[in-house]
Amino acid sequence: MTANLLDLDLEGLAAFCEQLGEKRFRAVQLFRWIHQKGASRFDEMTDLAKSLREKLPSVCHISDLPVLSRQDSADGTIKWLFDVGDGNAVETVFIPEDDRGTLCISSQAGCAVGCRFCSTGHQGFSRNLTTGEILAQLWHAEHFLRKHLKSADRVITNVVMMGMGEPLQNYSALVPALRVMLDDHGYGLSRRRVTVSTSGVVPMIDRLAQDVPVALAVSLHAPNDALRDSLVPLNRKYPIAELLDACLRYLPAAPRDFITFEYCMLEGVNDQPEHAQQLLKLVKTHGGRGVPCKINLIPFNPFPDSGLKCSPRAVVLRFGQILNEGGVVTTVRKTRGDDIDAACGQLAGDVLDRTDAARRLAERRQDAAVQPIRFVHTAKDPQV
């Protein structure tokens, strides 16, 4: 089987070229053609030697992910459903803003963490994505959007690893993908504009700080262990104190001087004033000096069988007011793309029940033509 060049960061591609008897500058040329220009055929790469162009198809390829569907929200959000084989699919969401374009990328087919408020977690876990499958989401979206928007400039300015899956449980595939995103010969994103969201895999937070420290967002969702145990099962292995210690260790290497804590607002569960006061005390006093942070309050997006409801807006605003008055920068995320189930916590697409996924995906392949969906919706969801 030939190698998929989307699986390789620049160092990996240089090693691959060396095996072919080629010099490093050929790897740089290839890398630019693939990621900056969106080329998928070697005969397009006109500055490569003809002998190399003729050699490459027999030893490697550039593989996009098949698109099962694309949905367009009225607010400009776009959601793709990508086929990753064996009856599995992953979703990717583009969120446009006046000053940026953010792509939300999946790292796994399904998720093993099983947070109560996340529809992806209820889908169950199928497998980790490869580096190439992670990058193919960015590669496809960036070059589709350039054509779609008739732009010669980069469209995606921010990437958030907040789609399906727990990124730090797919660490070996995640790190090369992040390096391609940051590489000046690739997508040239700054470390401040690439965010990894985690539910709290403490050892991997420490490794990320050493290997490729990008912006970090932590799915906290509760101010104490008893409540977080019931919402985020991973907390039973890595309780809040250990998680916050890892955040403090991460900050010296981080591109920002704060950690983003995500907090999904659940009616009657974690949204009361006493919860806000506990959370305020937690982040202000942990470790004796507190954890520099921003808290992002996320309205819950209901889905069948969750047994949970979204906190009323007045309750969310009061919760945020307590935190802000206590000296912690707090924002309320406005939803984007919820008319196409692209909002936070909704990424499970048409594969919620994995046992029935193969049949559904086969049906969708028969009608995979893009069908934009028109909705009347004006919600907004700023970048973390």
N, C-alpha and C positions, 0 to 999 in steps of 0.2 A: 504494500500500500504506500502511496506517495505521501509526503509530508504536507500538512496544511500550514502555509506560511503565516496565517493568522494566529497560530499557536505560539509563535516565536516573538520575544522581545528583540531589541536590536542586537544584544550580545548573542542570543540564541541564533539569530539569522546570520551573524558574522561567522559563528562556528559552523553553521550549515554550509555557507559559501566556501569556507576554508576546506571542508571535506570535498567540495567540488573542484578544488584547486584554484578558487577565485580569491581575490584580495578583498580586504574589508570595505573599501569604497564601493564595491559592487553591492554589498549588503545595505549600505546607506542608500544607494540608488533604488534598490528594490523596495526598501522600507518606505521611502518617500512616495514612490509610485503607488504602493498599496494603500497607505494611510492618508497621505495628503491629497492624492489625486483620485483615489477610489478605483484604481485599475484592477481588473480581475483576470485579464488576459496578458500573457507575456509579450505577445506581438505588439501590444500598445506601448511597451516600454522602449521607446525609440532610441534612448541614449545608452542602452545596454548593447554590448557586442552581439552581433548576429549569431555567433556560435553559442553564446550563453542563452540567448532567447530560444534557440532551437533545442538546447539541452534541458532547460527547466521543465517543460511539460512532462517529461518522462520521470522526473524525480520529485516533483512537488506540484501543489495546486493552491488556489485561493478560493475557499469555500464560504459563500454566503449561507445564511439560514433560510430555508423556504418560508415564505410569508403565507400563513393560513388566512389571515384577515388583517385589515387596517380599518380603524374607526376614527372618525374625526369628530371632536366635540365642538359645540358652537363657540366655546371660549378659546378655541385654537389648539387645545390639547389633542395630541394624536397618540393612539395606542395601537401597537402591533402585537399580533399573536404569531410567534415563531415556532415552527415545528422542529423539535430536537430529536425526533425518532422514537420508535418503540411506543407510540401512543402518548408521548409526552409533549407538552408545549410550554413555552415561557412567554411572559409579557414584558414589553418595554414601552415606556411612556415618555413622550416629549412634551415639555411644558414651556411655552413661549412667554416671555415677559418683555417689557419695553427695553430693558437694559441687558437682557441675557436670554439664553436658551438653555434649558436644563433637561438632561436626559436621565431618566430613572431606569437603571439596568438591573436585570436579574442575575443571580449567581448560582442558583440551583433550580432544578425542576421540582417544585414543591418545597417544603421546609420541615425539618425535623424538630424544631423548637416547640411548636404547638402553642403559641400564645393564644389566650382565650378570645382576644378581640380581633384576631387576624384571620381573614378568610383563607389566605394561602396556607396557614398552619393547619386548618381543618381539611385541606386537600390531602395532607400527608406528604411523605418524602419519596421521591423517585430516585434521583441521583444528582451528583455534582455536575455542573457544566465544565467543559474544558476551557482553557484560556481562549481558544479560537471561538468558542460559542459565546463567551462573554464579550469579546471584542467585536464579533460579527454584529452584535446589536448596535454598537456605536458606529461601526463601519457602514452598515446599511442605512441607519438613520441619518448620519451626517451627509452622505452623498445623495440619498434620496431628497433630503431637505434642500440641498443646494440646487438641485434641478427643480424641485417643486416650488421653491421661493425665488428661483432665477437669481441666485446669489453666487458670486465668485468667492466670497469671503466665508470664513468659518461660521457656521450657524450655531453649533453646539458649543457653548462657552463654559458650561458646568456639567459635571457628571456626579450623580449620587448613586451609590450602591445601596439602593433602598427598594429594589424590586423584589421578586420572589426569592426566598432563601435567606440564610444567614451567611453573609460573605466570609466571616472568619472561620466557618466550618468547611470552607473550600479554599483554604489559604494557599495551597501550592499552585492553584490555577489563578487565584486573585492577584498575587503579587506581580507576575509577568504582565498581566493585563493592565495593572496600574502603571507599570513602567512604560508601557507603550503610550498610554494616555498622556503621561508627563513628558515624554521624549520630544525634544524640539524637532526631530526628524519625523515624528509621528503626529500626534494631535496638539502637542505644545501647550497643554493645559497647565496652569500653575497648581501647586499643591494646595493652595487655599480654595481652589475651585473644583477639587475632587474630594468627595466625602464618602467615607465608609461608615455605614450604620450597622451597629451590632447590638444584640440583646445581652451581651456581656460575657464573651468568651475570654476570660481574663488572661490566660497564657498567650493567646494570639494578639491581644492588645499590646502586650510587651514586645512581642516579635515584630509587630507592625511598626512600632516606634523605632526599631533598629533597622528594618529593611526598607520601608517606604512610607515615612510618616506623612500622611495626608490629613485633611480635616476629619475629625472624629465626631460622630453622633451616636449617643447611647440611648437605647430604648429603655427608659427607667420605669415610668408608668405607675409607680407606687412609692410612698415615702418610708415604708417599713418592710421588713422581711416577710412577716406573716401574710400581708396583702400581696406582695410581689410574688411570693411562692405560688399563690393561686392564679395569678395572671400570666407570669413568665416562668414556666417550669425550670428553666436554666438557673434561676436564682437559688434553687436548692443545692446546686453544685458550687455556684459562685455568688454568695450572698452580697448584699449591698455594700457592706464595709470593704470587702475584697475588691469589688468592682470600682468603688471610688478611689481606693488606693492605687489601682491600675491607671485610673484617669489622671491622678496626680503625677504618676511616673511618666505618663505619656506627654504631658504638657511641655516639658523642656524641648522635646523634639518636634512638637506640632507646629504647623504653619500659622495657626491662630493661637491667641493667648487665652482661649477658653474652650471648654467642651460644650457641645450642644446636648442637652437632655431632652428627649422626646417623651411626651406625657399624653397618652390617649385619654380623653375625658369620657368617663363611663358613669351614667346617671346612678346615683346612690351607691356607687362602689368605691370610687377614689376621688370624688369631686367636692367633698365637703370642706368647709373652712378649716376644720381641724386637720384635714389632710394637707391643705396648703401650708398651715403653720408648721406641721411636721416636716414637710419638704423644705421649707425655708430654713428651719433649724439644721436640717441634714446638710444642705449644701453650704451653709454659712459657717458651720462649726467642725465639719469632718476633718480629722487629722490635726485639729487645733487651729487651723487657719482657713478652713473651708476649701471648696473646689471652685475656681473661677469658671463660670458657666453662663450659658444662655438657656432658658427653658422655653421650649416650643410646645404649646398646648394644641393638641390635635383633636378636633371633633371626631367622634367615632362614626364610622360608616357602617350602618347595620347590614347584616347579611343573615340568611336563614339559619336557624338552629344555634345562633350565638347565645341567645338568652340575655342579650345586653342591649341597652339603649344609649343613645347619645345624650349627654348632659344638655339641658336647656341653655340657650345662649347667655341668659342672665347669670346662670351659675358659673359658666366658663369665664365670663368677664369678671365676676366677683373673685374667682379663684386667682386669675391673673393679676387683679388689683392688689390682692394681699401680697403676692410675690414681688410685684413691682415696688410697692410701698416699703417692702422689707429690704430693698436694695438689690434685687436680682432681676436682670433684664429678662422680660417675658413677652413673648409674642403669641398671638392666636393664629394658627394656620387657617387660612381660608381655602376651602376645597376647590380643586381644579379637576375637571374631567370626570366628576362623579356621575354624569349622565351617560358615560360609557364604561362605568365601573373601573375607572383608572385612578381613583383617589386612593389616599393612603389606607392600607389594610384591605383593599378590595382586589388585589392582584391574584386572582385565581382563575380568571377567564372562563373558558368552557371546559376546564379540566378539573373541576372540583372533586369529582369522584373518579379516581384514577382507574378503578376497575372498569369504568365505562368509557375511558378516554379514547382508546383506539378506535372504537366505532364512531365516536363523534368527530374525531380528526379525519377519519377516512371520508366522512360525509362532507366535511368542509373542504377537503382537497378537490372534490368534484366541482366546487363553486368557489374557487379561491380568488376570484376577481375582486378588486377593491370596491367596496360599496360605502362611500361616505355616509354617515348618519347625521341628520340635521336635528338639532335640539335647540330649545330656547333656554339658555342658561348663562349666567354672568358671574358665577363664583370665581374666585381667584385663589391661588395657592402659591405664595412666594417661596423662594428657595430657602432651605434651612440656613 
